[in-house]
Amino acid sequence: MTVQGNSPEEKAAYALFDLNFRSQLRMMGNAFWGSPVRGRLILLACGLLTIILVTAYGQVKLNEWNAPFYNALERRDINAFIHQLEVFAIIAGCLLLLNVFQTWLNQMTALNMREGLAKDMVDQWLKPGRAAKLASFGTIAINPDQRLHDDVRNLAESSTALAIGLVNATIILVSFIGVLWGLSAGFALEIGGKMVAIPGYMVWAALLYAGSASLLSNLVGYRLVPLNAERYSKEAELRFSLMRASENLTAITLSRGEKNERHRIRGDIDAVLGVIRGLAMALTHLTWVSAGYGWLAIVAPILIAAPVYFSGNLTFGGLMMAVGAFNQVNVALRWYIDNFGPIASWKATLQRVSIFRHALIQMDSVERHGNAIEVERVATDIVRLSAIEIIPDAGGQDGRRTFRLREDPVEIAVGDRVMINGDQGVNRRLFFAAIAGLWPWGRGKITVPPREEILFIAQHGYMPAAPLREILSYPRAPQKFKEDEFLAAMEACGLGHIIPKMNDAIRWDQKFDSDEQACVRVANALLLKPRWLFIDDLLEGLEKHTIDRLVAVLNGMRDTAVVYIGRSEAFMETMSPRTLHLDLEQQL
C-alpha cells in the first residue's frame, strides 16, 4: 500500500521507496533474521508455542469439566459437587501458572524484538552517508527519531502481541472445533416432515456467526489503515515543528515571529486533529459491529445449542459444555475482528518502518534512480575532479538547471591551496556535499583518498553532548592524542581560556558562539591532521580577528591540502589559492 504525502517531494520519495505488504514483511523479516537476537527469539518462540499448546489442552479439560460439574448441580449431588470443585482447583491452578509464565515470555519476546529491530535500524541509519543522502528526499527523512524510537517500539510490541494472539486463537480454534463437532454430530432438523441430519451444525453456526462479524468489520473499518498511517505522518510533522520552534526560540523572539510560528504550529495541530476525527468516526462505526456482536454472544451459544438440549440429546452439563466450546471457537474466530484496530495500526507502523529502512538501504545504490556522480575511493596522492556537473534536484530527474565546474579536469595535491567560487544562484553547498559523497545527483567522477585521510568541515558543524576533549578529537578517541597536542591546538585557535574546562560535559553547542564553534572545528582539524581538508564557507559572518587567526592556522597546515568552498578575502590574501569556478547552466 502506498502512503501519499501532500507535497510533490513526499509523493516522489514514497513512489521511489514504496513497498507492497509482502515486501514490507520480507524487509522486516530480514532485519530480524540478521539480528544477533535471532537465537533468543527462536528459543522464546518455541517456549511460547509449548506454553500455548499446554494451555489449550488445559482449556479443553476445563471445558470438559463443565459437564460433570453442572450435572452434579442438576442432581443436587453434594459429594460430586465438592469433588468437581477439587478438580477445578487443580486445572485452574495449572492454567494460572501457565498464564503467568506466558506473560513473562510475551514480555521477553517483545523486549528482544525491540532490541533487535532498534539496533538494526540505528545501524542502517548511521552507515556512512546514508542518512545525509536520504535527507535530500524531504519529508521521508523528517523525524527519524520518531521512526527509530516510537515506531520501532510500537512495531516490536504490536508484532509480538498480534503474533501470539493469532497463534493462540488458531490453536484454540482447532482444539474446540472438535468438541463442538462431537456435541452436535447427531443433530437432525425436521424439515417438511422429514428429519434432515446436519453433522456438526454448531460448528457451522459458529463459523457463520463469526464470519458475518468479520465481513461487516472489514466493510465498516476499511479506512482505519490509511488513517493510522496518515496520523503517524501528521504527528511527526507536528513534533518536528515544535522541535524547530523550541530550538530557535531566541531568533523567533528577536524577530517578533511568535505569531507566525503560532499560526504554523496551530496548522499542524489542526492537521493532526483532523486525522484523529476521521479515526474517531471510523472507530465509532466499527463499534456498532464489534459491540453489537459482543452483546449478542451472551445468548447466541445458548440459542444455537438449545435445539439439541430440548430434543433430549444433551444434559444440562452437556449444554454448558457446548456453550463453553462455542464461546472458545467464537473468540478464536473473532480474533481478527476484535483486533481490527490494532492490526490497522500495526500495518501502518510496519509500513513506516519498512519504507524508512528500505530507503536507507537504497541510499547505497541511489544512482540507479537517476543521474549520479561517481565517487571513487582509492589510495592516491591526488584528488581528481573530472567533468563535474551538479543537478540541484533531489533524485536527479530534472537536469535542465545544473551547474558545472568550469575548470576540467582538476587535480588537488597534498599541500595545495584552493578556493572554489560560483555564479550567483549556484548552490556551493551541494558541490561540497558531492565531494563528500552525500549528493550523488549529477555527472562526472570524483577520485578521493580513503575516509581517514580526508576531513570535511561544514559551516554549521556538529558538537556531540560530550566533554570538550572528546569534541576536539571527534570522531577519534581522545586517548589517541597527547595532552600537549590538545593544548597546542586550543592555543593556536584562540581557545586557551577554555582549557581548564576541557573535561566538562555540557552543551557546548549552546555555550559557544559562532566564532568559538568555528575555532573548535579548526582545532579538530589540527588534531586529526588530514591530508585533504575541505571547508564549506566556514569564515562567513565571523569577526575579523577570528577570521585572521583561523586563516593563519590553516595556512600553517603545510602537509594538508586546504580547499575552501566559498568567498573569503582573508583566505584569498593570506593563502593566494588557486581559484576554481562553478558556472550556472540552464537548458530550456
C-alpha positions in Angstrom: 0.0 0.0 0.0 1.3 3.5 -0.9 1.3 6.4 1.5 0.8 9.6 -0.3 2.1 12.8 1.2 0.8 16.3 0.5 3.9 17.7 -1.2 5.3 16.6 -4.6 8.6 15.8 -3.0 7.0 13.5 -0.5 5.0 11.8 -3.2 8.1 11.3 -5.3 10.0 9.9 -2.3 7.4 7.4 -1.5 7.0 6.4 -5.2 10.7 5.8 -5.2 10.9 3.7 -2.0 7.4 2.3 -1.7 6.9 -1.4 -0.9 3.9 -3.6 -1.1 2.7 -5.5 2.0 4.7 -8.7 1.2 7.8 -6.7 0.6 7.3 -4.9 3.9 7.1 -8.2 5.8 10.2 -9.5 3.9 12.1 -6.3 4.7 11.5 -6.5 8.4 11.8 -10.3 8.5 15.3 -9.9 7.0 16.1 -7.4 9.8 15.1 -9.8 12.5 16.8 -12.8 10.8 20.1 -11.0 10.6 19.9 -9.7 14.1 22.1 -11.0 16.9 19.0 -11.7 19.0 17.7 -14.3 16.4 18.7 -17.2 18.6 17.0 -15.8 21.6 13.8 -15.1 19.7 13.7 -18.6 18.3 14.0 -20.1 21.8 11.4 -17.8 23.2 9.1 -18.6 20.3 9.5 -22.3 20.9 8.8 -21.8 24.6 5.7 -19.7 23.8 4.3 -22.3 21.4 4.8 -25.0 24.0 3.0 -23.0 26.7 0.2 -22.1 24.3 -0.3 -25.8 23.4 -0.3 -26.9 27.0 -2.7 -24.0 27.9 -5.1 -25.1 25.1 -5.1 -28.6 26.4 -5.9 -27.3 29.9 -8.8 -25.2 28.5 -10.2 -28.3 26.8 -10.0 -30.2 30.1 -11.7 -27.2 31.8 -14.4 -27.2 29.2 -15.0 -31.0 29.7 -15.2 -30.3 33.5 -18.4 -28.3 32.8 -20.4 -31.4 32.1 -19.9 -33.3 35.4 -20.0 -30.1 37.4 -23.3 -28.8 36.1 -24.8 -32.3 36.1 -23.9 -32.6 39.8 -25.7 -29.3 40.3 -28.7 -30.6 38.4 -28.8 -33.8 40.5 -28.1 -31.9 43.7 -25.2 -34.3 44.4 -23.1 -32.6 47.1 -20.3 -35.2 47.1 -19.9 -35.0 43.3 -20.1 -31.2 43.5 -17.2 -31.0 46.0 -15.1 -33.4 44.0 -15.6 -31.3 40.9 -14.5 -28.2 42.8 -11.3 -30.0 43.7 -10.8 -30.9 40.0 -11.4 -27.3 39.1 -8.8 -26.1 41.6 -6.2 -28.3 40.1 -7.0 -27.3 36.5 -7.4 -23.6 37.3 -4.1 -23.6 39.3 -2.2 -25.1 36.4 -3.7 -22.7 34.0 -2.8 -19.8 36.3 0.8 -20.9 36.4 0.8 -21.2 32.6 -0.7 -17.8 32.2 1.9 -16.1 34.4 4.8 -17.9 32.6 3.3 -17.0 29.2 3.0 -13.3 30.2 6.7 -13.3 31.1 7.6 -15.0 27.8 5.4 -12.4 26.0 7.3 -9.5 27.6 10.7 -11.1 27.0 9.8 -11.7 23.3 8.7 -8.1 22.8 11.9 -6.9 24.6 14.2 -8.9 22.4 12.3 -8.0 19.2 12.6 -4.3 20.1 16.3 -4.8 20.9 17.0 -6.5 17.6 14.9 -4.1 15.5 16.1 -0.9 17.2 19.8 -1.8 16.9 19.3 -2.9 13.3 17.5 0.4 12.4 20.2 2.5 14.1 22.9 0.6 12.3 21.2 1.1 8.9 20.6 4.8 9.7 24.2 5.6 10.7 26.0 3.7 8.0 28.3 6.2 6.2 26.5 8.7 4.1 23.0 7.1 4.2 21.1 9.4 6.5 22.6 12.6 4.9 21.6 11.3 1.4 18.1 10.4 2.5 17.6 13.9 4.0 17.7 15.2 0.4 14.4 13.5 -0.2 12.5 15.8 2.1 9.7 14.6 4.4 10.5 10.9 4.3 13.6 11.7 6.3 11.9 14.1 8.8 11.8 13.0 12.4 14.0 9.8 12.1 14.0 9.9 15.9 10.2 9.1 15.9 10.7 6.2 13.4 13.7 4.9 15.3 12.0 5.2 18.7 8.2 5.3 18.8 7.6 3.4 15.5 10.2 0.7 16.3 8.8 0.3 19.8 5.2 0.1 18.6 6.2 -2.4 15.8 8.1 -4.7 18.1 5.4 -4.7 20.8 2.4 -5.0 18.5 4.1 -7.6 16.3 4.6 -9.8 19.4 1.1 -9.3 20.8 -0.6 -9.9 17.5 1.5 -12.9 16.5 1.0 -14.6 19.9 -2.7 -13.8 19.7 -3.0 -15.3 16.2 -1.2 -18.5 17.2 -3.2 -18.8 20.4 -6.5 -18.2 18.5 -5.6 -20.8 15.9 -4.7 -23.5 18.4 -7.9 -22.8 20.4 -10.0 -22.9 17.3 -8.6 -26.3 16.2 -8.9 -27.7 19.7 -12.6 -26.7 20.3 -14.0 -27.3 16.8 -13.6 -31.0 17.5 -15.5 -30.6 20.8 -18.3 -28.7 19.1 -18.5 -31.2 16.3 -18.8 -34.1 18.7 -21.6 -32.5 20.7 -23.7 -31.7 17.7 -22.7 -34.7 15.5 -26.1 -36.4 15.8 -28.3 -33.4 15.4 -31.2 -33.6 12.9 -33.7 -30.9 11.9 -37.3 -31.7 10.9 -38.0 -30.0 7.5 -41.3 -30.8 5.8 -41.9 -33.8 8.0 -38.5 -35.3 7.3 -35.6 -35.4 9.6 -32.5 -33.8 7.9 -29.2 -34.5 9.6 -26.8 -31.6 9.9 -23.5 -33.1 11.2 -21.6 -30.6 13.4 -24.2 -27.9 12.9 -22.9 -25.9 15.9 -19.5 -25.6 14.1 -21.2 -24.2 11.0 -23.3 -21.9 13.2 -20.1 -20.6 14.9 -18.4 -20.1 11.5 -21.4 -18.2 10.2 -21.7 -16.1 13.3 -18.0 -15.1 13.4 -17.8 -14.8 9.5 -20.6 -12.3 9.3 -19.0 -10.2 12.1 -15.7 -10.3 10.2 -17.2 -9.3 6.9 -19.1 -6.4 8.5 -15.9 -5.3 10.3 -14.0 -5.2 7.1 -16.7 -3.2 5.3 -17.1 -0.7 8.2 -13.4 -0.4 9.2 -11.6 -0.4 5.9 -10.4 3.2 6.4 -8.5 2.6 9.6 -5.2 1.5 8.0 -4.7 4.6 5.7 -6.0 6.9 8.5 -3.5 5.4 11.0 -0.7 5.9 8.5 -1.7 9.5 7.9 -1.9 10.1 11.6 1.7 8.9 12.2 2.8 11.2 9.4 1.0 14.3 10.7 2.1 13.6 14.3 5.7 13.5 13.0 5.3 16.9 11.3 3.8 18.4 14.4 6.6 17.1 16.5 9.1 18.5 14.0 7.5 21.9 14.1 7.5 22.0 17.9 11.2 20.9 18.0 12.2 23.6 15.4 10.4 26.3 17.3 12.0 25.2 20.6 15.5 25.2 19.2 15.1 28.6 17.7 13.2 30.5 20.4 15.7 33.3 20.7 15.8 34.0 17.0 11.9 33.8 16.8 11.6 36.2 19.8 14.1 38.7 18.4 12.3 38.8 15.0 8.9 39.0 16.7 7.9 35.9 14.9 5.8 34.3 17.7 2.5 35.0 15.8 3.9 33.3 12.6 5.1 30.3 14.5 1.9 30.0 16.4 -0.1 30.1 13.2 2.2 27.4 11.6 2.1 25.1 14.7 -1.7 25.6 15.0 -2.0 24.5 11.4 0.0 21.3 12.2 -2.2 20.7 15.2 -5.3 21.1 13.1 -4.0 18.6 10.6 -3.4 16.0 13.4 -6.8 16.7 14.9 -8.5 16.3 11.5 -7.0 12.9 11.1 -7.9 11.9 14.6 -11.5 13.0 14.0 -11.6 10.7 11.0 -10.2 7.9 13.1 -12.8 8.6 15.8 -15.6 8.3 13.3 -14.2 5.1 11.8 -13.8 3.5 15.2 -17.3 4.6 16.3 -18.8 2.9 13.2 -16.7 -0.2 13.9 -18.1 -0.3 17.5 -21.6 -0.9 16.1 -20.3 -4.2 14.8 -17.9 -5.2 17.5 -20.0 -4.2 20.5 -23.2 -5.5 18.8 -21.8 -8.9 18.2 -20.2 -8.9 21.7 -23.6 -8.4 23.4 -25.2 -11.0 21.1 -22.5 -13.5 22.1 -24.1 -13.7 25.6 -27.1 -15.6 24.3 -26.0 -16.8 20.9 -24.4 -20.1 22.0 -27.4 -21.0 24.2 -29.8 -20.3 21.3 -27.7 -22.4 18.9 -27.4 -25.3 21.4 -31.0 -25.1 22.6 -32.4 -27.4 19.9 -30.1 -30.3 20.9 -30.8 -29.7 24.6 -34.6 -29.6 24.2 -34.5 -32.7 22.0 -33.1 -34.5 25.0 -29.8 -35.3 23.3 -27.9 -33.1 25.8 -27.8 -32.9 29.6 -27.7 -29.6 31.3 -24.0 -30.2 31.9 -23.5 -31.0 28.2 -25.3 -27.8 27.3 -22.9 -25.7 29.4 -20.0 -27.6 27.9 -21.4 -26.8 24.4 -21.8 -23.1 25.4 -18.2 -23.0 26.6 -16.9 -24.7 23.5 -18.9 -22.4 21.3 -17.6 -19.3 23.1 -14.0 -20.6 22.7 -14.5 -21.2 19.0 -16.2 -17.8 18.6 -13.5 -16.0 20.5 -10.8 -17.7 18.3 -12.7 -16.9 15.1 -13.4 -13.3 16.2 -9.7 -12.7 16.9 -9.3 -10.8 13.7 -12.5 -8.8 14.3 -11.5 -7.8 17.8 -8.1 -6.8 16.7 -9.0 -5.0 13.5 -8.0 -1.6 15.0 -4.6 -2.9 16.4 -3.9 -4.7 13.1 -4.6 -1.5 11.2 -2.2 0.4 13.5 0.4 -2.4 13.1 0.2 -2.3 9.3 0.6 1.4 9.3 3.7 1.2 11.6 5.1 -1.7 9.6 4.8 0.5 6.5 6.6 3.5 8.0 9.4 1.5 9.5 9.9 -0.8 6.5 9.8 2.0 3.9 12.3 4.0 6.0 14.7 1.0 6.3 14.3 0.3 2.6 15.0 3.9 1.7 18.2 3.8 3.9 19.4 0.7 2.1 18.6 2.2 -1.3 20.9 5.1 -0.5 23.9 2.8 -1.2 22.8 2.4 -4.8 20.8 5.7 -5.3 22.5 6.1 -8.7 20.1 3.6 -10.1 17.3 6.1 -9.7 18.8 8.8 -11.9 22.0 10.6 -12.9 24.8 10.1 -10.5 28.3 11.4 -9.8 30.8 8.6 -9.4 32.9 8.8 -6.2 35.9 6.5 -6.2 37.9 6.0 -3.1 41.5 4.8 -3.7 44.9 5.1 -2.2 46.1 8.2 -4.0 48.2 11.4 -3.7 45.8 13.4 -5.9 42.1 14.3 -5.6 40.8 14.4 -9.1 37.6 16.1 -10.3 36.5 15.1 -13.8 33.7 16.7 -15.7 31.7 17.6 -12.6 28.2 18.7 -13.1 25.7 19.1 -10.2 21.9 18.6 -10.6 20.3 20.5 -7.7 17.1 18.4 -7.9 17.0 15.5 -5.4 16.7 12.3 -7.4 18.5 13.8 -10.4 15.4 13.7 -12.5 15.4 17.4 -13.6 18.6 18.1 -15.4 17.6 21.4 -17.0 19.1 23.6 -14.3 22.6 22.5 -13.4 26.0 24.0 -12.5 29.3 22.6 -13.5 33.0 23.1 -12.6 34.4 25.3 -15.3 38.0 24.0 -15.0 38.3 20.4 -16.1 39.9 18.2 -15.1 41.1 19.4 -11.7 43.8 17.8 -9.6 44.5 18.8 -6.0 47.7 17.5 -4.4 48.7 17.5 -0.7 49.8 21.0 0.3 47.7 22.8 -2.3 45.6 25.8 -1.5 42.3 26.1 -3.5 39.3 28.3 -3.4 36.1 27.4 -5.2 33.7 30.3 -6.1 30.5 30.3 -8.1 28.0 32.3 -10.1 25.1 33.9 -8.3 22.4 31.3 -7.8 24.9 28.4 -7.6 24.5 26.3 -4.5 28.1 25.7 -3.5 27.0 23.6 -0.5 25.8 20.9 -2.9 29.2 20.8 -4.5 30.7 20.4 -1.0 28.2 17.6 -0.4 29.0 16.0 -3.7 32.8 15.8 -3.0 31.9 14.2 0.4 29.7 11.6 -1.4 26.5 12.9 0.1 25.0 14.4 -3.0 25.1 11.9 -5.8 22.9 13.6 -8.4 24.8 15.0 -11.3 27.5 13.7 -13.6 31.2 13.2 -13.6 33.8 11.4 -11.5 35.5 12.3 -8.2 38.6 10.4 -7.1 39.3 10.8 -3.4 41.5 9.0 -0.8 40.2 6.8 2.0 38.0 8.4 4.6 40.7 8.6 7.3 42.8 10.9 5.0 40.2 13.5 4.3 38.2 15.8 6.5 35.2 17.9 5.8 34.3 21.0 7.8 30.7 22.2 7.3 29.7 25.8 8.0 27.4 24.6 10.8 29.1 21.6 12.4 28.0 19.0 14.9 29.1 19.0 18.5 28.2 15.8 20.4 26.9 16.0 24.0 30.3 15.2 25.4 33.4 16.7 27.2 35.2 19.3 25.1 38.2 16.9 24.8 36.1 14.4 23.0 34.6 17.1 20.7 38.1 18.2 19.7 39.2 14.7 18.8 35.9 13.7 17.2 35.4 11.1 15.7 38.6 9.6 17.1 39.0 8.7 20.8 40.7 11.3 23.0 43.2 8.7 24.2 44.8 8.7 20.7 46.2 12.2 21.3 48.8 13.6 23.8 47.9 16.3 26.2 50.4 18.7 24.5 48.5 18.2 21.2 45.2 19.3 22.8 46.8 22.3 24.4 48.7 23.4 21.3 45.6 23.1 19.1 43.4 25.1 21.5 46.0 27.8 22.0 46.5 28.2 18.2 42.8 28.6 17.6 42.2 31.1 20.5 40.6 28.6 22.9 43.3 28.8 25.6 40.8 30.4 28.1 38.7 27.2 27.9 41.5 24.7 28.7 40.5 24.3 32.4 37.0 23.2 31.3 38.2 20.6 28.7 36.7 17.7 30.7 33.3 19.3 31.4 30.4 17.5 29.7 27.9 20.4 29.0 26.0 21.6 25.9 29.0 23.2 24.3 26.9 23.9 21.1 24.7 26.2 23.2 27.5 27.7 25.3 29.8 28.6 22.3 29.0 31.5 19.9 29.6 31.1 16.2 33.2 32.3 16.4 34.1 29.8 19.1 32.4 27.0 17.3 34.4 27.7 14.2 37.6 27.7 16.3 36.7 24.3 17.7 36.2 22.9 14.2 39.6 24.1 13.1 41.2 22.9 16.3 39.7 19.5 15.5 41.4 19.6 12.0 44.7 20.5 13.7 44.5 17.4 15.9 43.3 15.0 13.1 45.9 16.2 10.6 44.1 15.1 7.4 45.9 15.1 4.1 43.0 16.9 2.5 40.7 19.4 4.2 37.5 20.6 2.5 35.8 23.6 4.2 32.3 24.9 3.4 32.3 28.7 3.8 33.3 28.4 7.5 34.6 32.0 7.7 31.4 33.6 6.6 30.0 36.0 9.2 32.8 35.7 11.7 34.7 38.5 13.4 37.7 39.8 11.6 40.2 38.8 14.3 38.7 35.3 14.4 39.0 35.0 10.6 42.6 36.2 10.6 43.5 33.7 13.3 41.9 30.8 11.6 43.3 31.6 8.2 46.8 31.7 9.7 46.2 28.3 11.4 45.0 26.8 8.1 47.9 28.3 6.2 50.3 26.7 8.7 49.0 23.2 7.8 51.7 22.6 5.2 51.1 18.9 4.9 47.4 19.3 4.2 45.6 20.4 1.0 43.2 23.1 2.1 40.2 23.6 -0.2 37.8 26.4 0.7 34.4 26.4 -0.9 33.0 30.0 -0.6 34.3 33.5 -0.7 36.8 35.0 1.8 39.1 37.9 1.2 41.3 36.9 4.1 41.7 33.4 2.7 42.5 34.8 -0.7 45.0 37.4 0.5 46.8 35.2 3.0 47.0 31.9 1.2 47.0 33.0 -2.5 44.9 30.0 -3.5 44.3 28.6 -7.0 40.7 29.7 -7.8 38.1 27.4 -9.4 34.7 28.4 -10.6 31.2 26.9 -10.6 29.1 28.1 -13.6 25.3 28.0 -13.7 23.7 26.5 -16.8 20.1 26.4 -17.7 18.6 24.4 -20.5 15.2 25.1 -22.0 
